[in-house]
Each structure stands twice: as structure tokens, then as C-alpha cells.
Amino acid sequence: MIDYLKPGEFVLQRVWFDYLGGRYQGRGLLTWKPESGFHLGAFLERSGAPLPKRIEIGRAGIIPPSEFVTIRMKPLGDNWAIAPNALLHDSLELIDQQRLSIGLGRVIFSSRMEKDSAFPNWSGSALYKIEGGPLLPDSVHTETRINDKKIAERYSMAGIVYEDAPKTSVIGRMTDDNHLELHWSLSALHYDRSFAWRWPQAAQNALSMLIGETVELLQRQLFRGAQMLEEMNKPRGVHSLGLFRLFDQDFLNKDVFIRLSEFLAREEPNARICRAIFEQMAEAARQKTLQGNEFLISTVVDAALRTIDREPFRAGEYDTWDINKSVNQFRQNFLSDKWSNACEKVLQARKRLRHRNAHPDWLYTERGALSDEQLAISLDDRIFLSRFCGYMILALAGFKDLEPVFPKPHKEWVAPLVRTQI
């Protein structure tokens, strides 16, 4: 196992991959830095077919799939390692000197432990980057002792314990303000190996949706028998959705978290839709302009409903999709009649945001012609649609009897801090 938060290096007895019709292989060094990820340096020899007579370097255009390769490695002490989807585009050093120097965003290691584990289930651990230290559902009691003398103790809402024997067991804690460590076990009778490997990533997606930020999966390990798989990912940065988070909650609901994680790990079409909804909402929250934020939030609803209806956009008169019918059909299939008023409000908010930005008048100033009152309505519309996207995810995940509870208009919110002058 590798300590993610400390630098490290791996001597590679062998490095090999296929590229430009031939095989490159040799020896190298793989280094790890927590802040920048992996770097691979290797001296290689080419075998097989000679290089193509014409190789274009630096040409603009779409990078073809052939420029992405899987680099295979044999580190000392490990069975193997791979770097999937490594980009070798425009690598002059490789072509001219048969020397490789490349940063890698992701590496997966496989190794054999000294003896088989007696534990029959899939088990593993994962490390996540989370900003701000969210409130978890279970308390952690920490003591500091010198011999038998207790000198300090601390309680914090920074842990999670879940047990659904014999199917699922999860225990985790915040190791500091920004890192969550999870240990988990999944029944081999109920889940296969591919599900067990996907589960930590599904947990990342579920955490992101529920706490309203782009949680990063930094490292994951999977154990069964004598084999261990370990993946390490380059850090990319955590971004908060801020006011446009999908859920309003003070702490993580562990039952919802586990159930949503299991749904997302199944790789069903609805699970892919849910991940795409969150990714698009995260992109909308990152927009620098009001107009970009408005337009993306409104079109996320369109895109999700069109995907569910299997109705791609068709230009002009051939586009017969009706969002009013689509929203009502979604309510009938996934929600209930108590959502009628909320669904009507979705249509109204989406229309105000989308149509104003599809026919813009905002090149003159960043705010366009919006008055303060219209800006307030816009903010409430965007918050409302973001929460509706959260309900869409829960509904698609199979949660029943959802109640249409939405935030009050933002002007009625209580300020977290009030300072008065005496």
C-alpha cells in the first residue's frame, strides 16, 4: 500500500506499450508527488513495424483514439501496474529519441499478499478529498494518553458507521478537515468484482451530490483472497456548488448515502443520467457570468428529460418534443400528484431563465437589462431548479414518497451572522 500524502518512487523492471504500429519497451522510473501526481521516465526500444513515413506533429484537430494508449509496467515487488488512457500525442522525444517523459493522471497497481485472506467478501478502502469538513452522521471520540494517563479527549461529528449484514459494511472518518477515509466490505454472494471495484467511485459521486461539491476520489484499494488492486489519481481540485447545491441538509444521511452509492455502482442508464445531471450542475456553478449560470442550469433540466424520453434535439419543425408533457410524464412515472404545483413552477422557472438567454440582450452590460427585482427572481429560480435536479436524482435512483420541500425565497433566509453597532 502507498501513502497518498507522501512522495514515493517505483523502479520499473519493464515498461511496454504499443504505439504507431510498433511496440515500445524498456526500463524506467515512476515517481509520485501528492500535489502533481505521477511522472514516468523511461528509455525504450521499438520493435515490430517501422515508424510511419509521415507523422504530423502539432496539427490542430480532434485527438484520435490511437493517441491514447495503456502503458503497462512491472515495478519491483509488485505484479504489475497500468496507466490507462495515457496521451502520447506530439511526443517528439519518444519518436526521435525513444525516450519517454510523461505525467500520468491515474495508475492502477496489482499485487499479491503473502497469504490468502480468510475473509470471503470484497473489502477495501478509499481516500477522498473534501473541502470544509462536512458533518457526518456519527461521532468520533479521540483520546490522547501518556501511559494510562488521559491528557485530552475530543468529540466530533466526523464519522460514519453503517452495517447491513451480511451485504454491506462501511466505516469511515475524517482524518483531517479535508480528507475522508472509508473502509468497506461487500458480500461476494450479492456483488461481483466489477461492482466492488466501482463502489468507491459511486460513493464519490453520491458524496458529491449530497454535500454539494466535486469530491475527489484520490485512492482506492480492493482486496479479496491474496490479490490487492490499488488505484491512485492525480488531484484536480474540489469545487463547491454553493447556493446551487442539489440538496439542503446539515449533515450526511448515511442511509441515503449507502443506497445512492449502490444505485450508482450498478452502471444502469438512469445511474449515468444522474451522474451527468450532477456534472452539468457543477459546471453551471463554475460559470463566471450570471448569463452562463442561468442558461446552463435551465438546460440541464431539458437535457435530463430529453435523455429519459430518448428524444434527441432535432432542428426546426422536426423537433416535436414537448417539455410540458415530458415534465408531467416524469411526475407520473417517478413522483406523485403532490408534485403538480412544483412541476408547474419548474416549467415557469426554466422558461424565464432559458428564453432570456436564448435571445440575449446582455452584451452591453454583464447584468443586461435586469432590475434588482428580476435578479432576485432569477436567483430563486436557479436555486429552485437545482433542488429539483436533486429530487430527479433521488427519483431515478428509486426513492419513493419524496416530498416537494424547497427553500423559501432567499430574501427570507436568516443571516448566519448579524453585527449590530452599539
C-alpha positions as semicolon CSV with decimal commas, in nm:
position;residue;x (nm);y (nm);z (nm)
1;M;0,000;0,000;0,000
2;I;0,113;0,353;-0,082
3;D;0,080;0,658;0,144
4;Y;-0,102;0,902;-0,083
5;L;0,009;1,207;0,112
6;K;0,384;1,130;0,089
7;P;0,621;1,133;-0,213
8;G;0,736;0,798;-0,346
9;E;0,905;0,627;-0,639
10;F;0,897;0,290;-0,813
11;V;1,179;0,130;-1,009
12;L;1,026;-0,030;-1,317
13;Q;1,186;-0,352;-1,435
14;R;0,986;-0,328;-1,754
15;V;0,771;-0,070;-1,932
16;W;0,586;-0,153;-2,253
17;F;0,306;-0,026;-2,479
18;D;0,201;-0,034;-2,844
19;Y;0,210;0,290;-3,045
20;L;0,232;0,390;-3,414
21;G;0,222;0,029;-3,528
22;G;0,510;-0,098;-3,311
23;R;0,590;-0,196;-2,955
24;Y;0,800;0,021;-2,724
25;Q;0,958;-0,145;-2,421
26;G;1,237;-0,078;-2,176
27;R;1,307;0,023;-1,817
28;G;1,215;0,333;-1,623
29;L;1,129;0,518;-1,303
30;L;0,780;0,611;-1,182
31;T;0,770;0,893;-0,925
32;W;0,475;1,013;-0,718
33;K;0,412;1,359;-0,569
34;P;0,083;1,423;-0,387
35;E;0,043;1,771;-0,535
36;S;0,113;1,681;-0,901
37;G;0,057;1,307;-0,944
38;F;0,273;1,051;-1,124
39;H;0,560;1,110;-1,364
40;L;0,702;0,832;-1,579
41;G;1,052;0,849;-1,726
42;A;1,177;0,560;-1,939
43;F;1,435;0,464;-2,203
44;L;1,272;0,242;-2,464
45;E;1,341;0,037;-2,773
46;R;1,097;-0,002;-3,060
47;S;1,024;-0,337;-3,226
48;G;0,782;-0,454;-3,490
49;A;0,682;-0,239;-3,785
50;P;0,899;0,064;-3,867
51;L;0,769;0,411;-3,792
52;P;0,525;0,554;-4,046
53;K;0,699;0,766;-4,311
54;R;0,474;1,062;-4,230
55;I;0,395;1,169;-3,872
56;E;0,223;1,504;-3,822
57;I;0,328;1,699;-3,511
58;G;0,135;1,991;-3,362
59;R;-0,156;1,984;-3,603
60;A;-0,483;2,129;-3,472
61;G;-0,782;1,899;-3,460
62;I;-0,952;1,624;-3,264
63;I;-0,703;1,388;-3,099
64;P;-0,769;1,040;-3,242
65;P;-0,820;0,741;-3,008
66;S;-0,492;0,590;-3,133
67;E;-0,302;0,864;-2,945
68;F;-0,431;0,726;-2,613
69;V;-0,252;0,410;-2,501
70;T;-0,240;0,183;-2,199
71;I;0,111;0,182;-2,055
72;R;0,197;-0,143;-1,877
73;M;0,465;-0,154;-1,607
74;K;0,639;-0,414;-1,391
75;P;0,751;-0,243;-1,067
76;L;0,989;-0,414;-0,827
77;G;0,786;-0,603;-0,567
78;D;0,452;-0,574;-0,748
79;N;0,292;-0,799;-1,006
80;W;0,206;-0,523;-1,250
81;A;0,077;-0,171;-1,292
82;I;-0,108;0,005;-1,574
83;A;-0,169;0,367;-1,672
84;P;-0,492;0,368;-1,878
85;N;-0,555;0,634;-2,145
86;A;-0,208;0,789;-2,136
87;L;-0,183;1,058;-2,405
88;L;0,125;1,032;-2,628
89;H;0,014;1,299;-2,877
90;D;0,302;1,503;-3,028
91;S;0,566;1,315;-2,827
92;L;0,881;1,408;-3,022
93;E;1,114;1,266;-2,756
94;L;0,953;0,926;-2,799
95;I;0,960;0,936;-3,180
96;D;1,310;1,080;-3,226
97;Q;1,497;0,957;-2,917
98;Q;1,289;0,660;-2,795
99;R;1,274;0,833;-2,458
100;L;0,952;0,888;-2,264
101;S;0,884;1,163;-2,009
102;I;0,516;1,196;-1,930
103;G;0,280;1,291;-1,647
104;L;0,013;1,034;-1,563
105;G;-0,323;1,117;-1,411
106;R;-0,404;0,765;-1,297
107;V;-0,215;0,443;-1,221
108;I;-0,356;0,107;-1,107
109;F;-0,134;-0,141;-0,921
110;S;-0,191;-0,513;-0,867
111;S;0,000;-0,717;-0,611
112;R;-0,018;-1,047;-0,425
113;M;-0,022;-1,051;-0,048
114;E;0,185;-1,301;0,146
115;K;-0,112;-1,523;0,226
116;D;-0,475;-1,551;0,130
117;S;-0,723;-1,361;0,340
118;A;-0,972;-1,580;0,522
119;F;-1,233;-1,310;0,472
120;P;-1,464;-1,426;0,186
121;N;-1,609;-1,088;0,092
122;W;-1,486;-0,799;-0,118
123;S;-1,324;-0,544;0,108
124;G;-1,129;-0,227;0,056
125;S;-1,060;0,130;0,149
126;A;-1,073;0,470;-0,019
127;L;-0,940;0,818;0,044
128;Y;-1,141;1,124;-0,063
129;K;-1,065;1,495;-0,076
130;I;-1,347;1,705;0,071
131;E;-1,333;2,076;0,143
132;G;-1,468;2,222;0,462
133;G;-1,507;1,911;0,679
134;P;-1,878;1,820;0,637
135;L;-2,085;1,700;0,932
136;L;-2,104;1,321;0,918
137;P;-2,382;1,128;1,097
138;D;-2,174;0,957;1,367
139;S;-1,946;1,096;1,636
140;V;-1,576;1,024;1,670
141;H;-1,425;1,008;2,018
142;T;-1,050;1,075;2,022
143;E;-0,833;1,035;2,332
144;T;-0,469;1,127;2,392
145;R;-0,290;0,928;2,664
146;I;0,056;0,903;2,809
147;N;0,079;0,554;2,956
148;D;-0,252;0,524;3,143
149;K;-0,293;0,900;3,198
150;K;-0,552;1,068;2,978
151;I;-0,444;1,422;2,895
152;A;-0,701;1,519;2,630
153;E;-1,015;1,399;2,460
154;R;-1,232;1,531;2,180
155;Y;-1,569;1,453;2,024
156;S;-1,659;1,549;1,669
157;M;-1,929;1,472;1,412
158;A;-1,674;1,331;1,172
159;G;-1,751;0,960;1,130
160;I;-1,985;0,714;0,963
161;V;-2,073;0,358;1,063
162;Y;-2,317;0,151;0,855
163;E;-2,400;-0,217;0,890
164;D;-2,643;-0,415;0,675
165;A;-2,521;-0,767;0,748
166;P;-2,421;-0,960;0,559
167;K;-2,441;-0,744;0,243
168;T;-2,270;-0,414;0,322
169;S;-2,048;-0,272;0,594
170;V;-1,896;0,077;0,587
171;I;-1,691;0,264;0,846
172;G;-1,509;0,590;0,794
173;R;-1,386;0,913;0,946
174;M;-1,241;1,249;0,856
175;T;-0,867;1,216;0,911
176;D;-0,837;1,595;0,894
177;D;-1,055;1,883;0,772
178;N;-1,012;1,784;0,407
179;H;-0,974;1,405;0,385
180;L;-1,231;1,129;0,436
181;E;-1,110;0,772;0,477
182;L;-1,363;0,491;0,419
183;H;-1,325;0,119;0,485
184;W;-1,591;-0,109;0,341
185;S;-1,695;-0,469;0,289
186;L;-1,938;-0,607;0,029
187;S;-2,082;-0,957;0,021
188;A;-1,935;-1,168;-0,260
189;L;-2,269;-1,352;-0,273
190;H;-2,458;-1,033;-0,365
191;Y;-2,200;-0,834;-0,564
192;D;-1,941;-0,924;-0,827
193;R;-1,586;-0,797;-0,857
194;S;-1,663;-0,519;-1,106
195;F;-1,935;-0,380;-0,875
196;A;-1,693;-0,390;-0,580
197;W;-1,429;-0,201;-0,784
198;R;-1,686;0,062;-0,892
199;W;-1,833;0,112;-0,545
200;P;-1,573;0,364;-0,414
201;Q;-1,623;0,578;-0,726
202;A;-2,000;0,552;-0,686
203;A;-1,955;0,663;-0,324
204;Q;-1,757;0,962;-0,454
205;N;-2,047;1,052;-0,686
206;A;-2,302;1,009;-0,406
207;L;-2,099;1,222;-0,165
208;S;-2,060;1,492;-0,430
209;M;-2,434;1,504;-0,493
210;L;-2,534;1,502;-0,127
211;I;-2,287;1,756;0,015
212;G;-2,276;1,983;-0,290
213;E;-1,915;1,976;-0,407
214;T;-1,698;1,785;-0,652
215;V;-1,549;1,536;-0,405
216;E;-1,229;1,374;-0,534
217;L;-1,150;1,003;-0,514
218;L;-0,776;1,013;-0,451
219;Q;-0,701;0,649;-0,379
220;R;-0,887;0,318;-0,359
221;Q;-0,792;-0,039;-0,273
222;L;-0,978;-0,363;-0,329
223;F;-0,888;-0,688;-0,151
224;R;-1,003;-1,045;-0,193
225;G;-0,807;-1,357;-0,122
226;A;-0,440;-1,287;-0,188
227;Q;-0,492;-1,018;-0,451
228;M;-0,495;-0,642;-0,399
229;L;-0,583;-0,377;-0,658
230;E;-0,488;-0,018;-0,583
231;E;-0,558;0,298;-0,783
232;M;-0,406;0,642;-0,728
233;N;-0,537;0,954;-0,901
234;K;-0,380;1,292;-0,960
235;P;-0,557;1,564;-0,754
236;R;-0,762;1,800;-0,970
237;G;-0,930;2,033;-0,720
238;V;-1,259;2,036;-0,532
239;H;-1,527;2,288;-0,631
240;S;-1,836;2,382;-0,431
241;L;-2,177;2,424;-0,594
242;G;-2,254;2,692;-0,335
243;L;-2,615;2,811;-0,350
244;F;-2,682;2,569;-0,635
245;R;-2,621;2,251;-0,441
246;L;-2,875;1,979;-0,511
247;F;-2,981;1,912;-0,151
248;D;-3,043;2,109;0,166
249;Q;-2,916;1,919;0,468
250;D;-2,698;1,994;0,768
251;F;-2,528;1,654;0,776
252;L;-2,484;1,348;0,559
253;N;-2,773;1,098;0,579
254;K;-2,588;0,766;0,579
255;D;-2,886;0,554;0,470
256;V;-2,939;0,775;0,164
257;F;-2,564;0,780;0,100
258;I;-2,528;0,399;0,102
259;R;-2,841;0,341;-0,106
260;L;-2,743;0,606;-0,362
261;S;-2,389;0,466;-0,383
262;E;-2,520;0,115;-0,455
263;F;-2,752;0,252;-0,724
264;L;-2,474;0,448;-0,896
265;A;-2,238;0,149;-0,885
266;R;-2,477;-0,060;-1,096
267;E;-2,397;0,134;-1,415
268;E;-2,761;0,139;-1,526
269;P;-2,878;0,402;-1,779
270;N;-3,054;0,602;-1,505
271;A;-2,735;0,598;-1,297
272;R;-2,543;0,752;-1,588
273;I;-2,814;1,018;-1,623
274;C;-2,781;1,104;-1,253
275;R;-2,404;1,144;-1,277
276;A;-2,444;1,365;-1,585
277;I;-2,702;1,584;-1,406
278;F;-2,456;1,650;-1,124
279;E;-2,162;1,710;-1,357
280;Q;-2,361;1,965;-1,557
281;M;-2,483;2,138;-1,242
282;A;-2,124;2,155;-1,115
283;E;-2,022;2,311;-1,447
284;A;-2,307;2,563;-1,418
285;A;-2,193;2,660;-1,067
286;R;-1,842;2,728;-1,202
287;Q;-1,964;2,985;-1,457
288;K;-1,823;3,335;-1,413
289;T;-2,124;3,517;-1,556
290;L;-2,487;3,533;-1,449
291;Q;-2,600;3,454;-1,803
292;G;-2,387;3,141;-1,834
293;N;-2,507;3,017;-1,497
294;E;-2,874;3,081;-1,582
295;F;-2,855;2,917;-1,923
296;L;-2,673;2,603;-1,810
297;I;-2,898;2,542;-1,509
298;S;-3,210;2,573;-1,725
299;T;-3,076;2,347;-1,999
300;V;-2,972;2,074;-1,752
301;V;-3,344;2,013;-1,691
302;D;-3,407;1,997;-2,067
303;A;-3,116;1,759;-2,127
304;A;-3,212;1,524;-1,843
305;L;-3,574;1,500;-1,955
306;R;-3,481;1,453;-2,321
307;T;-3,244;1,172;-2,225
308;I;-3,510;1,000;-2,016
309;D;-3,759;1,040;-2,303
310;R;-3,497;0,934;-2,562
311;E;-3,577;1,248;-2,760
312;P;-3,262;1,400;-2,914
313;F;-3,278;1,759;-3,037
314;R;-3,393;1,797;-3,397
315;A;-3,356;2,133;-3,566
316;G;-3,657;2,335;-3,675
317;E;-4,001;2,189;-3,735
318;Y;-3,878;1,832;-3,688
319;D;-3,829;1,882;-3,313
320;T;-4,162;1,764;-3,172
321;W;-4,052;1,718;-2,810
322;D;-4,283;1,898;-2,564
323;I;-4,128;1,980;-2,228
324;N;-4,470;2,028;-2,066
325;K;-4,568;1,670;-2,148
326;S;-4,223;1,547;-2,050
327;V;-4,235;1,705;-1,703
328;N;-4,585;1,565;-1,644
329;Q;-4,474;1,220;-1,761
330;F;-4,175;1,232;-1,528
331;R;-4,407;1,322;-1,239
332;Q;-4,638;1,033;-1,320
333;N;-4,356;0,781;-1,355
334;F;-4,129;0,882;-1,068
335;L;-4,307;1,123;-0,830
336;S;-4,674;1,170;-0,735
337;D;-4,967;1,407;-0,780
338;K;-4,850;1,613;-0,481
339;W;-4,573;1,738;-0,714
340;S;-4,814;1,910;-0,956
341;N;-4,750;2,264;-0,828
342;A;-4,375;2,210;-0,804
343;C;-4,359;2,076;-1,160
344;E;-4,553;2,378;-1,286
345;K;-4,305;2,602;-1,108
346;V;-4,020;2,411;-1,277
347;L;-4,168;2,494;-1,617
348;Q;-4,209;2,862;-1,530
349;A;-3,857;2,900;-1,383
350;R;-3,697;2,715;-1,674
351;K;-3,884;2,934;-1,924
352;R;-3,773;3,259;-1,759
353;L;-3,407;3,155;-1,743
354;R;-3,371;2,976;-2,073
355;H;-3,564;3,205;-2,305
356;R;-3,399;3,520;-2,173
357;N;-3,055;3,375;-2,250
358;A;-3,151;3,209;-2,578
359;H;-3,241;3,560;-2,701
360;P;-2,984;3,767;-2,511
361;D;-2,973;4,140;-2,457
362;W;-2,672;4,127;-2,224
363;L;-2,371;4,217;-2,439
364;Y;-2,392;4,582;-2,330
365;T;-2,350;4,508;-1,959
366;E;-2,287;4,190;-1,765
367;R;-2,623;4,210;-1,588
368;G;-2,810;4,302;-1,904
369;A;-3,140;4,484;-1,856
370;L;-3,236;4,301;-1,537
371;S;-3,367;4,508;-1,248
372;D;-3,285;4,421;-0,888
373;E;-3,626;4,256;-0,860
374;Q;-3,562;4,043;-1,169
375;L;-3,220;3,947;-1,039
376;A;-3,380;3,826;-0,715
377;I;-3,633;3,620;-0,911
378;S;-3,351;3,475;-1,120
379;L;-3,159;3,363;-0,810
380;D;-3,466;3,197;-0,661
381;D;-3,537;3,026;-0,995
382;R;-3,185;2,886;-1,014
383;I;-3,192;2,762;-0,654
384;F;-3,532;2,602;-0,716
385;L;-3,421;2,422;-1,033
386;S;-3,101;2,298;-0,867
387;R;-3,303;2,142;-0,585
388;F;-3,544;1,990;-0,838
389;C;-3,243;1,828;-1,008
390;G;-3,159;1,673;-0,671
391;Y;-3,510;1,529;-0,646
392;M;-3,478;1,398;-1,003
393;I;-3,165;1,206;-0,898
394;L;-3,337;1,053;-0,595
395;A;-3,645;0,964;-0,801
396;L;-3,437;0,798;-1,074
397;A;-3,246;0,609;-0,801
398;G;-3,573;0,454;-0,684
399;F;-3,653;0,663;-0,376
400;K;-4,030;0,670;-0,322
401;D;-4,269;0,908;-0,146
402;L;-4,048;1,211;-0,198
403;E;-4,194;1,529;-0,053
404;P;-4,171;1,853;-0,257
405;V;-3,989;2,059;0,005
406;F;-3,799;2,357;-0,139
407;P;-3,615;2,654;0,015
408;K;-3,801;2,976;0,087
409;P;-3,720;3,280;-0,131
410;H;-3,363;3,379;-0,048
411;K;-3,469;3,718;0,096
412;E;-3,642;3,529;0,380
413;W;-3,328;3,340;0,478
414;V;-3,173;3,421;0,815
415;A;-2,823;3,564;0,801
416;P;-2,565;3,334;0,969
417;L;-2,410;3,634;1,146
418;V;-2,558;3,969;1,242
419;R;-2,343;4,253;1,376
420;T;-2,509;4,549;1,546
421;Q;-2,345;4,877;1,634
422;I;-2,396;4,994;1,990
